[in-house]
Amino acid sequence: MWFLPQWKGQLLSTDQSSTTALAEYSQVFQSVEGNTTFYGLPESVRLRQWLDLTTDTFRFCFKLPRTISHTPDLVAALQGLPGRDLAAFIDVILAHAPDKLGVLMLQLPGQFDASRTGQLLEALDLLLGGSFSAGLPLRVAVECRHRSFFDKTDHEPRLLRALSDRRVDRVVFDTRGLMADQGTAAALLDAQSKKPAMPVHPIATGDCPVVRFIGHPRYEDNLRYFQQWQQKLTQWQQQGKSPYIFWHTVGNHDVPQVHRRLMADYWHQAVTWPGEQGINQTADLWG
């Protein structure tokens, strides 16, 4: 997301709305996890507005719609109307602002297990074959939510080899901080019930590894996780990769504050919020 009312007067100017906030959001953050496309693809006019509002270095990491990811047959969905809609969506981006297309994320449902690996790989081959992107290469990452994909003796090595062959990354979903909270607040319990607690295996099989981190409400209780990710992100950069990391908290109200502290503590950079000091931009996270 790029807008919450609670961010006004801090990250965002007080007069911002969900329609215009993306312009200020992109002055601080260099990418967004486009969760809205999971529920439905936007009209082309709205999509072009999103592209026009953002800075030149901004990247959208859109999720594939659930009409593809959460169907009994990924391949059939990609070959049918949902796939044609996706191709039209990507066409708008490539025609209007191709450099702003980051990683497409395929979030699999919790019941999608390793027995369907063949179907997954066939679907990835369709996505990467060029028919969805006018022959241009796409960057894709897969988020597995079934523990059979994390079986180090059989299924996981097979999947990682196949993803590596295709230069596709597996999304690393790190909920250790969230699950460690012993609180009883309704919002916390709701988040814990909805988010999967998958093993954290930070293995990059492509050029753009993706990390989704949902932390403990207390910043200090995340420090060991933050330190681990700072080291891994640095390692990936040194290997020539371009990682994406998305910080989440329960409700996401304090994400700007978490980002500001992380940048100061681990990258020694000061973050300027448009809601506080106009249109100044923060330094490049990966610079």
Salt bridges, closest charged atoms under 4 A:
GLU33 OE2 - LYS63 NZ 3.68
GLU33 OE2 - ARG212 NH2 2.96
GLU33 OE1 - HIS248 NE2 3.03
ASP52 OD1 - HIS96 NE2 2.77
ASP125 OD1 - ARG166 NE 2.72
GLU143 OE2 - ARG145 NE 2.64
GLU143 OE1 - ARG212 NH1 2.79
ASP154 OD2 - HIS155 ND1 3.86
GLU156 OE2 - ARG170 NH2 2.68
GLU156 OE2 - HIS201 ND1 2.71
ASP174 OD2 - ARG176 NH2 2.78
ASP181 OD1 - HIS216 NE2 3.81
ASP190 OD2 - LYS194 NZ 3.26
ASP207 OD1 - ARG167 NH2 2.80
GLU220 OE2 - ARG261 NH2 3.31
ASP221 OD2 - HIS216 ND1 3.45
ASP221 OD2 - ARG218 NE 2.81
GLU276 OE1 - ARG260 NH2 2.87
